[in-house]
Amino acid sequence: MATLQKDIKSSSEWLIRALNELKKKLDYSVDSIKLIDTLIDEQFIEGIPKKNGLFSNNLGGKIFALGSYVGETIIKNTPSTTWITDDSDEKGEVSIGLLSDNGLISWPVVKVIKRIKNGQEDNLYSYVHIIVNETASK
């Protein structure tokens, strides 16, 4: 049986492969999050996936993949950060979180959903940049 921890890794890796096929390179750098912001801007209009766009089907799984990639990027740039998961939670894919050793908790899938819904005011690059810098400075 798959666990959320395994699903996070496989979804993040799937996203990297899928975007590489579109000639968009993800490499777990903080700057690569700008590509995710741009992708969301290109593929959504006022929170709605464009018809026949990359997110027109399997939206939940793709949002989970985006959140997984965002979280994995934070972890790779702040190694003291770990995933918080609960395989028994019915909404576990949305409620996965990150915990840093300084007590900072973040929710990357929730943030991706807010980014899609609210646009640039909830941009992911700033979110990741702040978390990485805040965690590194403590």
C-alpha positions as CSV (number, residue, x, y, z in Angstrom):
1,M,0.0,0.0,0.0
2,A,1.3,3.4,-1.0
3,T,2.0,6.0,1.7
4,L,1.8,9.7,1.5
5,Q,5.5,9.9,1.9
6,K,6.0,7.7,-1.2
7,D,3.3,9.5,-3.1
8,I,5.0,12.8,-2.4
9,K,8.3,11.6,-3.9
10,S,6.7,9.9,-6.9
11,S,4.4,12.9,-7.6
12,S,7.3,15.3,-7.5
13,E,9.4,13.2,-9.8
14,W,6.4,12.8,-12.1
15,L,6.1,16.6,-12.3
16,I,9.7,17.0,-13.2
17,R,9.5,14.4,-16.0
18,A,6.2,15.9,-17.3
19,L,7.6,19.4,-17.5
20,N,10.9,18.2,-18.9
21,E,8.9,16.8,-21.8
22,L,7.6,20.3,-22.3
23,K,11.2,21.7,-22.3
24,K,10.6,23.2,-18.8
25,K,13.4,22.2,-16.4
26,L,12.7,21.7,-12.7
27,D,15.8,21.1,-10.5
28,Y,14.6,21.7,-6.9
29,S,16.3,25.1,-6.8
30,V,14.4,28.0,-5.2
31,D,14.5,29.7,-8.5
32,S,12.7,26.8,-10.2
33,I,9.6,27.7,-8.3
34,K,9.3,30.7,-10.6
35,L,8.5,28.2,-13.3
36,I,5.7,26.8,-11.3
37,D,4.3,30.3,-10.8
38,T,4.5,30.9,-14.5
39,L,2.9,27.6,-15.3
40,I,-0.1,28.4,-13.0
41,D,-0.4,31.8,-14.7
42,E,-0.4,30.2,-18.1
43,Q,-2.8,27.3,-17.3
44,F,-5.5,29.0,-15.1
45,I,-7.9,31.9,-15.5
46,E,-9.3,33.2,-12.3
47,G,-8.7,29.9,-10.6
48,I,-10.2,27.8,-13.3
49,P,-8.1,25.4,-15.5
50,K,-8.0,26.4,-19.1
51,K,-10.1,24.2,-21.4
52,N,-7.8,21.4,-22.9
53,G,-4.9,22.8,-20.8
54,L,-2.4,20.8,-18.7
55,F,-4.8,20.9,-15.7
56,S,-8.1,20.2,-17.5
57,N,-8.1,16.6,-16.2
58,N,-6.9,15.0,-13.0
59,L,-6.7,18.4,-11.3
60,G,-6.4,17.0,-7.7
61,G,-3.5,14.8,-8.6
62,K,-1.7,17.5,-10.4
63,I,-2.2,20.0,-7.6
64,F,-0.8,17.4,-5.2
65,A,2.2,17.0,-7.6
66,L,2.8,20.8,-7.6
67,G,2.6,20.9,-3.8
68,S,4.9,17.9,-3.5
69,Y,7.5,19.6,-5.7
70,V,7.2,22.8,-3.7
71,G,7.7,20.9,-0.5
72,E,10.5,18.8,-1.8
73,T,12.2,22.0,-3.0
74,I,12.0,23.5,0.5
75,I,13.4,20.3,2.0
76,K,16.3,20.1,-0.4
77,N,17.2,23.7,0.4
78,T,16.7,23.3,4.2
79,P,17.7,19.7,5.1
80,S,16.5,20.1,8.7
81,T,12.9,20.2,7.3
82,T,10.7,17.1,7.2
83,W,7.3,16.1,5.9
84,I,4.3,15.8,8.3
85,T,1.8,13.3,6.9
86,D,-1.1,11.3,8.2
87,D,-2.0,8.3,6.0
88,S,-5.3,7.9,8.0
89,D,-6.5,11.4,7.1
90,E,-9.1,11.4,4.4
91,K,-7.8,14.7,3.2
92,G,-4.2,13.8,3.8
93,E,-3.1,14.8,0.3
94,V,-4.1,18.4,1.0
95,S,-3.0,18.5,4.7
96,I,0.6,17.3,4.2
97,G,2.9,19.8,5.9
98,L,6.5,20.6,6.5
99,L,8.2,21.0,9.9
100,S,11.6,22.6,10.3
101,D,13.8,22.1,13.3
102,N,13.1,25.6,14.4
103,G,9.4,24.8,14.7
104,L,8.2,26.5,11.4
105,I,5.3,24.7,9.9
106,S,4.2,25.2,6.3
107,W,1.5,23.7,4.1
108,P,2.7,23.5,0.4
109,V,-0.4,21.9,-1.1
110,V,-2.7,24.5,0.6
111,K,-0.4,27.2,-0.7
112,V,-0.6,25.9,-4.3
113,I,-4.4,25.9,-4.0
114,K,-4.3,29.5,-2.7
115,R,-1.9,30.4,-5.6
116,I,-4.3,29.0,-8.2
117,K,-7.3,30.7,-6.6
118,N,-5.8,34.1,-5.7
119,G,-3.1,34.6,-8.4
120,Q,0.2,36.4,-7.8
121,E,-0.7,37.7,-4.4
122,D,-0.1,34.2,-3.2
123,N,3.0,33.6,-5.4
124,L,4.9,30.4,-4.6
125,Y,8.4,31.8,-5.2
126,S,8.1,34.3,-2.4
127,Y,6.6,31.7,-0.1
128,V,9.5,29.2,-0.7
129,H,12.2,32.0,-0.6
130,I,10.9,33.2,2.8
131,I,10.7,29.7,4.3
132,V,14.1,28.7,3.1
133,N,15.7,31.9,4.4
134,E,13.8,31.9,7.6
135,T,14.7,28.2,8.3
136,A,18.4,28.8,7.3
137,S,18.7,31.8,9.6
138,K,17.5,30.0,12.8
